[in-house]
Amino acid sequence: MARSGRPPQDTARQAERAHRILDAAAELILRWGYDKTTVDDVARRAGVAKGTIYLHWKTREELFAALLRRERVLMLDRVRDRAPATLGDLFGSLASALLHRPLLHAVLLDDSEVLGKLTRLKRQGPAAGGLELGGPFDAYLRELVRLGAVRAEPAEHVTVIGSIFYGFMFLPGAQPESERLPDDRVAELLAETVERAVGTGRALPSGDAAAVARATLDLLDALADVARRKLATSMSPAKERVQ
């Protein structure tokens, strides 16, 4: 017996539409800032009805959270594609990827012109840099210490690395335009500084070097898997999400 009622939704079409809405939101938020970007603006730019946006996200804040989660996935994919093989490579690649994603960079810098009142959401949400300095990262550092790639002392590696990373990320905005280094050079200097600050400075045997590279990619794969699952939740129709 044929079923009556509405035809099934085309999930591929839904996903394409959701990404188109996020593309429009990203463009407008970077141009005007979050506070001046309305759902109506996003709908017009994406070429959809305003109500269509609410089929995906119940509020503008939910839409922005999904946008940040997608940015995080894209950034981690870019880092993974570069196949960083050391701790310095990891943070250099992370810096390069962030500097090429202006929305995430604005979130990292707490840029009120872009974020407006969403600075609160940023503080409650996932780490803007895409790499929380704790949990799996702590285990990764312990493995690098065991392999001889990172010094055991001083023990405050997270504080040291975080300070270096955030310092380099804030640096371009604090300098006059004429004195700013190219983004790729900033990433290179950050990578070198991290290695000098916590690395052992010793050449590792080939087996240990390969193990460091595997541990680095395993960390990125684990982070990317979590990021994709969170994005999938944010991209499902609003009525299907459990609040």
WOTA-V534715 format. One record per helix or strand of 2 or more residues. SS is the DSSP state (H for helix, E for strand). FROM is the first residue (numbers start at 1). TO is the last residue. If there is no record, write none. Layout:
# WOTA-V534715
((SS,FROM,TO) (SS,FROM,TO))
This chain:
# WOTA-V534715
((H,11,32) (H,39,46) (H,50,56) (H,60,81) (H,87,99) (H,102,108) (H,112,124) (H,136,147) (H,157,174) (H,177,179) (H,183,198) (H,206,235) (H,238,240))
